[in-house]
Amino acid sequence: MEEQTKSILLAEDDEDFGNLLKQYLEISGFQVTWTKDGKEALNCFQKQAFNICVLDVMMPEIDGFTLAEKLIELNPELPFVFLTARKLKEDKIRGLKLGADDYIIKPFEADELVLRLNNILKRTASFLNKNQNDNYLQIGQYTFNQKRLSLKHPNYEKQLTEKEAALILFLFEHKNQLLKRDEILNAVWKQDDFFSGRSMDVFISRIRKYFKEDPGIIIQSVRGIGLEFRVS
C-alpha cells in the first residue's frame, strides 16, 4: 500500500500515550496528524484529507462518540476506529452502531492496532476501487461514466442529461439485441404513450450523434418494431 493512502487522524488526549502511538504508527509507514482533544481533531479534519481516523472515546471539548458523528456528517465513507479504557458493553455497542470499523480496549499491543488499521484500509481501498470501476463502462471507443453522467471519446467529452445517461445504459445493457419500442419506453420513460414515444425519438437522434465518431457503434431502427444498439 502506498504512503499517501495511509494518512491517519489520531485524536488522543493522553500526552504520553499519544506521543508513543504516533511514533509507532509513523515507524509502521503511516502519516499521522495527532490532535489532543475532539475540537482540535474536528478542525484538522475540516482542513485536510485523511484515510482513516483513530479516536479516543474520553476526550475534552468533544468526546470521541460525538466527534465521530460530526466526522460522519462530513465524510460518511471514511473508516474510523475507537480507542478506550472503558470496558462497558454499552459503550462498545454505541461505537459500533455509529459505524466504527473497530473498537479497541486499552491496553493493547501497538502492532495489533497497526495490523487492524492496515486490514481496514485494504478493505476500504478494495471497496472504493470496485465502486469506481463500476461507474465506468467502455462502449467501443467511448468511456461512459455513470456517476458523472459523461460520455468521453479520445477527441472530446460530452456531458449528458440523466435521461440520456439512462437511455445509453439501457441500450448498452441490451446491446446487439432487437428491442421493441415499448420495452425501451417502459424501462427509461416509465410509460409508453404517444408523447413519450416522440420524446424517445428525439433522444435517439441525439445519442446517434454522440456516438458518430465510432463506426463500430450503430443504432439501427427497425420499422414498426424498435431498434438495435450494435457494438462491434
C-alpha positions in Angstrom: 0.0 0.0 0.0 1.4 3.4 -0.9 2.3 6.0 1.6 -0.3 8.5 0.6 -3.1 6.0 1.2 -2.2 5.8 4.9 -2.9 9.2 6.3 -4.3 9.0 9.9 -6.1 11.5 12.1 -5.2 10.4 15.7 -7.3 12.0 18.4 -5.8 11.1 21.8 -5.7 13.4 24.9 -3.2 11.3 26.9 0.2 13.1 26.1 2.5 10.2 26.8 0.3 7.5 25.2 -0.5 9.7 22.2 3.2 10.5 21.6 4.2 6.9 21.7 1.4 5.8 19.5 2.2 8.5 16.9 5.8 7.4 16.8 4.9 3.7 16.4 2.4 4.4 13.6 4.9 6.6 11.8 7.6 3.8 12.0 5.0 1.5 10.6 4.5 3.7 7.5 1.6 5.9 8.4 1.4 9.7 8.1 0.0 10.8 11.5 -1.7 14.0 12.5 -2.0 13.9 16.3 -4.6 16.1 18.0 -5.2 16.2 21.8 -8.9 16.9 22.0 -12.0 16.5 20.0 -12.3 20.1 18.9 -8.8 20.2 17.6 -9.4 16.9 15.7 -12.6 18.3 14.1 -10.7 21.5 13.0 -7.9 19.4 11.4 -10.5 17.1 9.7 -12.1 20.2 8.1 -8.8 21.4 6.7 -7.2 18.3 5.3 -8.0 14.8 4.0 -7.4 11.6 5.9 -7.8 7.9 5.0 -8.7 6.7 8.5 -9.4 8.2 12.0 -8.3 6.7 15.3 -10.4 8.3 18.1 -10.1 8.1 21.8 -13.6 7.9 23.4 -12.9 10.0 26.5 -11.6 13.4 25.4 -12.1 17.0 26.5 -14.0 19.6 24.4 -15.7 16.9 22.2 -15.8 13.2 23.2 -14.9 10.5 20.7 -18.6 9.5 20.0 -19.7 13.0 19.3 -16.7 13.6 17.2 -17.4 10.5 15.1 -20.9 11.7 14.5 -19.6 15.1 13.2 -17.0 13.4 11.0 -19.6 11.1 9.5 -21.6 14.1 8.5 -18.6 15.5 6.7 -17.5 12.2 5.1 -19.8 9.2 5.5 -17.4 6.8 3.8 -14.3 7.4 6.0 -13.4 4.5 8.2 -12.7 5.1 11.9 -11.6 3.2 15.0 -12.4 3.9 18.7 -9.7 3.5 21.4 -11.0 3.4 25.0 -10.0 2.3 28.5 -13.7 1.7 29.3 -14.9 -1.8 29.0 -18.6 -1.1 29.2 -20.7 -3.2 26.8 -23.0 -0.2 26.2 -20.0 1.9 25.0 -18.9 -0.8 22.6 -22.4 -1.2 21.2 -22.8 2.6 20.8 -19.5 2.8 19.0 -20.3 0.0 16.6 -23.8 1.5 16.0 -22.1 4.7 14.9 -20.4 2.6 12.2 -16.9 2.2 13.7 -14.7 -0.3 11.9 -13.2 -1.4 15.2 -13.4 -0.8 18.9 -10.1 -1.4 20.7 -9.8 -1.5 24.5 -6.7 -0.2 26.2 -4.2 -1.5 26.9 -3.4 -3.2 23.6 -0.4 -4.2 21.5 0.6 -1.5 19.1 1.4 -4.0 16.4 -2.1 -5.4 16.7 -3.5 -1.9 16.1 -1.3 -1.5 13.0 -2.5 -4.8 11.6 -6.1 -3.9 12.2 -5.7 -0.5 10.5 -3.9 -2.0 7.5 -6.7 -4.5 7.1 -9.4 -1.8 7.3 -7.5 0.3 4.7 -7.2 -2.6 2.4 -10.9 -3.4 2.6 -11.8 0.3 2.1 -9.5 0.6 -0.9 -10.9 -2.6 -2.5 -14.5 -1.3 -1.9 -13.7 2.2 -3.4 -11.9 0.7 -6.4 -14.8 -1.6 -7.1 -17.3 1.2 -6.9 -15.1 3.4 -9.1 -14.8 0.7 -11.7 -18.5 0.1 -11.6 -19.0 3.7 -12.5 -17.3 3.3 -15.9 -18.4 1.4 -18.9 -16.3 1.0 -22.1 -18.6 1.4 -25.1 -16.5 1.0 -28.2 -14.1 4.0 -28.3 -16.1 5.7 -25.6 -16.0 5.7 -21.9 -19.3 6.2 -20.2 -19.1 7.5 -16.6 -22.4 6.6 -15.0 -21.7 8.7 -11.9 -20.6 11.9 -13.6 -23.1 11.5 -16.5 -20.4 11.9 -19.1 -19.5 10.2 -22.4 -15.8 10.6 -23.2 -14.2 10.0 -26.6 -10.5 10.5 -27.2 -11.3 13.7 -29.1 -13.9 15.2 -26.8 -16.2 14.7 -23.7 -20.0 15.1 -23.7 -21.9 16.0 -20.6 -25.2 14.0 -20.5 -28.6 14.6 -19.0 -30.0 12.0 -16.6 -32.4 10.8 -19.3 -29.7 10.5 -21.9 -27.5 8.5 -19.5 -30.4 6.2 -18.5 -31.1 5.5 -22.2 -27.5 4.8 -23.1 -27.2 2.5 -20.1 -30.3 0.5 -21.1 -29.3 0.2 -24.7 -25.8 -0.9 -23.8 -27.1 -3.5 -21.3 -29.1 -4.9 -24.2 -26.6 -4.3 -26.9 -26.8 -6.4 -30.1 -30.4 -7.2 -29.4 -33.6 -6.2 -31.2 -35.5 -4.0 -28.7 -39.2 -3.2 -29.0 -40.1 0.4 -28.6 -42.4 -0.2 -25.7 -39.6 -2.1 -23.9 -37.4 1.0 -24.1 -40.2 3.4 -23.2 -41.3 1.4 -20.1 -37.7 1.0 -18.9 -36.5 4.6 -19.4 -39.6 6.8 -19.6 -41.8 4.5 -17.3 -44.6 4.8 -19.8 -45.3 4.2 -23.5 -47.8 6.8 -24.6 -47.6 8.9 -27.8 -45.7 11.9 -26.2 -43.1 9.6 -24.6 -42.6 7.9 -27.9 -41.9 11.3 -29.6 -39.5 12.2 -26.8 -37.6 8.9 -27.3 -37.2 9.6 -31.0 -35.5 12.9 -30.1 -33.2 11.3 -27.6 -32.3 8.5 -30.0 -31.3 11.1 -32.6 -29.1 12.9 -30.1 -27.4 9.7 -29.0 -26.7 8.7 -32.6 -24.8 12.0 -32.9 -22.9 11.4 -29.7 -21.6 8.0 -31.0 -20.9 9.1 -34.5 -17.1 9.1 -34.1 -17.0 5.3 -33.7 -18.1 3.4 -36.9 -18.4 0.3 -34.8 -21.4 1.6 -33.0 -24.7 1.7 -34.9 -28.2 2.4 -33.6 -30.3 0.7 -36.2 -34.1 1.4 -36.4 -36.3 -1.5 -37.4 -39.6 0.0 -38.8 -42.7 -1.0 -36.8 -40.7 -2.9 -34.2 -37.9 -0.9 -32.4 -34.2 -0.6 -32.7 -30.9 -2.4 -32.2 -27.8 -0.9 -30.4 -24.9 -2.6 -32.2 -21.5 -2.5 -30.8 -18.7 -4.4 -32.6 
